[in-house]
Each structure stands twice: as structure tokens, then as C-alpha cells.
Amino acid sequence: MTDDASVAAALATIDSAEGRLDVLVNNAGILPTGDPDGPKALLAFDTNAAGVVRVTEAALPLLRRSSNPTVVNISSSAGSFWAVTNPDRPEFALPIALYSASKVAVTMLTVQYAKVHPGIKFNALEPGTTATDMTAAFGIGRPVEESAEVVVRMATLGPDGPTGTLQDESGELPW
Ligand SMILES: NC(=O)c1ccc[n+]([C@@H]2O[C@H](COP(=O)([O-])OP(=O)(O)OC[C@H]3O[C@@H](n4cnc5c(N)ncnc54)[C@H](OP(=O)(O)O)[C@@H]3O)[C@@H](O)[C@H]2O)c1
């Protein structure tokens, strides 16, 4: 996600093997820990937000060759202004400024890409709190297989499916 040459090589491999790309899931991301500082901010935005731009731009030519191209950007409800300002939501109390801010960017990029490319579906997704390396220190989250269900659902939308939305497994989330 942070290396243009690596991204180009990955897309070239897909091009030579398949000649098109039906589904792109931008999943990779990082959660910086400890007090925010400049280097952590640069790394968070480079990986979580600029990474989405790098991969999406490299993938667009292959996506355009699909009859039903779909992009799912794994964002987070921690990047929803509605959630982080709502005392009834768990995101309200999470001290993860760099992660949240970079996920706001992911969601905004999703909306902007959807507007610029109406022939490709772009949706941002909160996958649900999941037990992964990212959350291991907190000891929280459901099994990966459960969260994967909503990712697969958003990745296999029909041609008339939504675009430019932020969703979780219950449907559209407020911004
Ligand atoms: N877990 C949750 O509860 C939760 C909730 C909401 C949203 N999310 C989002 O879900 C996505 C997946 O997170 P996760 O929980 O599965 O975290 P994870 O276990 O830490 O996995 C993150 C993945 O991103 C990859 N990655 C990190 N930096 C990269 C880079 N520069 N280039 C390519 N790959 C890179 C990692 O690869 P390596 O292992 O090789 O480093 C790893 O496979 C993230 O976007 C996260 O923000 C997670």
C-alpha cells in the first residue's frame, strides 16, 4: 500500500493472469498506538488513505474492463463524525485520533471516487469489531469469518447496488 512499484507489480500480475478486475477490496490498514506524532501521522495516512489512492488508481484500467466492477474500501466507524460525537456509541471514547482521521479520509475518498467513476461501485465499510492482530492487545472482537460475511456481501453487489456509501452489516451508517 505504501510502495508504488509493489502496487504496480501486483496489478500487472492480475492483468497478465485475468485481463480485468471485478472486485477490489482495499483492506490493509494500520492502527498507530501511543501518543500521536508526525511520523506516526505520516505512516497512518500513507498506509490507510494514500494506499487506497495508490491501489485504486493502479486498478482503474483493469476495473473498467469488468462488466460489474466493485470497490470495497475497509474504513471504520471510528472515521464517522456521527459515531465519534455520539456518547452512546463506543467510538466516542476511543483515543485513536490518527486512525480515525485517516479513516475519515478513506470514507471521503470512497465518496469522491464514486462520483467521478459512476460505472464503478465504491463503498466504504465498517466490518465490525473483529479479533485480529490489530485488536489483539485489547482482547476484543468477533471471529474473522463473521466479519468477512459483510465484506463479501459488499464485494458481490449486483449492477444496481449502492455506491458512495458508508455501511456496516446493518446497512448505511451516517457520516
Ligand atoms: N479489527 C477490527 O476490529 C477493525 C474494525 C474496523 C475496521 N478495521 C479495518 O479492517 C482492515 C483490516 O484490519 P485487521 O483488523 O485485519 O488488522 P491486522 O490484523 O493488523 O491486518 C492488517 C493487514 O494490513 C496489512 N498491511 C499493513 N500495512 C501494509 C502496507 N503498507 N502494505 C500492505 N499491507 C499492509 C498487514 O500486512 P502484514 O501482516 O504483512 O503487515 C495485515 O495483513 C483495516 O483497514 C482496519 O482498519 C478493523
The ligand as an SDF file (V2000), in Angstrom:
LIG
                    3D

 48 52  0  0  0  0  0  0  0  0999 V2000
  -10.2060   -5.4100   13.5390 N   0  0  0  0  0  0  0  0  0  0  0  0
  -11.2150   -4.5460   13.6980 C   0  0  0  0  0  0  0  0  0  0  0  0
  -11.9700   -4.5980   14.6860 O   0  0  0  0  0  0  0  0  0  0  0  0
  -11.4760   -3.4980   12.6470 C   0  0  0  0  0  0  0  0  0  0  0  0
  -12.5810   -2.6640   12.8090 C   0  0  0  0  0  0  0  0  0  0  0  0
  -12.8500   -1.7110   11.8380 C   0  0  0  0  0  0  0  0  0  0  0  0
  -12.0380   -1.6220   10.7280 C   0  0  0  0  0  0  0  0  0  0  0  0
  -10.9550   -2.4500   10.5950 N   0  0  0  0  0  0  0  0  0  0  0  0
  -10.1350   -2.3170    9.3940 C   0  0  0  0  0  0  0  0  0  0  0  0
  -10.0630   -3.5800    8.7800 O   0  0  0  0  0  0  0  0  0  0  0  0
   -8.8550   -3.6580    7.9910 C   0  0  0  0  0  0  0  0  0  0  0  0
   -8.1160   -4.9350    8.3570 C   0  0  0  0  0  0  0  0  0  0  0  0
   -7.6490   -4.7890    9.6910 O   0  0  0  0  0  0  0  0  0  0  0  0
   -7.3010   -6.0330   10.6300 P   0  0  0  0  0  0  0  0  0  0  0  0
   -8.1170   -5.8900   11.8560 O   0  0  0  0  0  0  0  0  0  0  0  0
   -7.3610   -7.3150    9.8640 O   0  0  0  0  0  0  0  0  0  0  0  0
   -5.8130   -5.6360   11.0080 O   0  0  0  0  0  0  0  0  0  0  0  0
   -4.4860   -6.5020   11.0180 P   0  0  0  0  0  0  0  0  0  0  0  0
   -4.7580   -7.8410   11.5690 O   0  0  0  0  0  0  0  0  0  0  0  0
   -3.4610   -5.6380   11.6860 O   0  0  0  0  0  0  0  0  0  0  0  0
   -4.1570   -6.6490    9.4800 O   0  0  0  0  0  0  0  0  0  0  0  0
   -3.7690   -5.5270    8.7230 C   0  0  0  0  0  0  0  0  0  0  0  0
   -3.2280   -6.0140    7.4070 C   0  0  0  0  0  0  0  0  0  0  0  0
   -2.7490   -4.8730    6.6970 O   0  0  0  0  0  0  0  0  0  0  0  0
   -1.5070   -5.2260    6.1400 C   0  0  0  0  0  0  0  0  0  0  0  0
   -0.6780   -4.0380    5.9300 N   0  0  0  0  0  0  0  0  0  0  0  0
   -0.2830   -3.1210    6.8440 C   0  0  0  0  0  0  0  0  0  0  0  0
    0.4890   -2.1960    6.2780 N   0  0  0  0  0  0  0  0  0  0  0  0
    0.5900   -2.5380    4.9610 C   0  0  0  0  0  0  0  0  0  0  0  0
    1.2660   -1.9730    3.8340 C   0  0  0  0  0  0  0  0  0  0  0  0
    1.9850   -0.8540    3.9430 N   0  0  0  0  0  0  0  0  0  0  0  0
    1.1490   -2.5910    2.6510 N   0  0  0  0  0  0  0  0  0  0  0  0
    0.4070   -3.7180    2.5280 C   0  0  0  0  0  0  0  0  0  0  0  0
   -0.2370   -4.2950    3.5530 N   0  0  0  0  0  0  0  0  0  0  0  0
   -0.1350   -3.7130    4.7460 C   0  0  0  0  0  0  0  0  0  0  0  0
   -0.8780   -6.1720    7.1220 C   0  0  0  0  0  0  0  0  0  0  0  0
    0.0870   -6.9290    6.4630 O   0  0  0  0  0  0  0  0  0  0  0  0
    1.3260   -7.5650    7.2910 P   0  0  0  0  0  0  0  0  0  0  0  0
    0.7370   -8.5200    8.2550 O   0  0  0  0  0  0  0  0  0  0  0  0
    2.1440   -8.1770    6.2260 O   0  0  0  0  0  0  0  0  0  0  0  0
    1.9760   -6.4020    7.9660 O   0  0  0  0  0  0  0  0  0  0  0  0
   -2.0770   -7.0050    7.5430 C   0  0  0  0  0  0  0  0  0  0  0  0
   -2.2950   -8.0670    6.6440 O   0  0  0  0  0  0  0  0  0  0  0  0
   -8.0650   -2.3910    8.3120 C   0  0  0  0  0  0  0  0  0  0  0  0
   -8.2730   -1.4370    7.2850 O   0  0  0  0  0  0  0  0  0  0  0  0
   -8.6970   -1.9200    9.6220 C   0  0  0  0  0  0  0  0  0  0  0  0
   -8.5320   -0.5270    9.7990 O   0  0  0  0  0  0  0  0  0  0  0  0
  -10.6650   -3.3830   11.5240 C   0  0  0  0  0  0  0  0  0  0  0  0
  1  2  1  0
  2  3  2  0
  2  4  1  0
  4  5  1  0
  4 48  2  0
  5  6  2  0
  6  7  1  0
  7  8  2  0
  8  9  1  0
  8 48  1  0
  9 10  1  0
  9 46  1  0
 10 11  1  0
 11 12  1  0
 11 44  1  0
 12 13  1  0
 13 14  1  0
 14 15  2  0
 14 16  1  0
 14 17  1  0
 17 18  1  0
 18 19  2  0
 18 20  1  0
 18 21  1  0
 21 22  1  0
 22 23  1  0
 23 24  1  0
 23 42  1  0
 24 25  1  0
 25 26  1  0
 25 36  1  0
 26 27  1  0
 26 35  1  0
 27 28  2  0
 28 29  1  0
 29 30  1  0
 29 35  2  0
 30 31  1  0
 30 32  2  0
 32 33  1  0
 33 34  2  0
 34 35  1  0
 36 37  1  0
 36 42  1  0
 37 38  1  0
 38 39  2  0
 38 40  1  0
 38 41  1  0
 42 43  1  0
 44 45  1  0
 44 46  1  0
 46 47  1  0
M  CHG  2   8   1  16  -1
M  END
$$$$
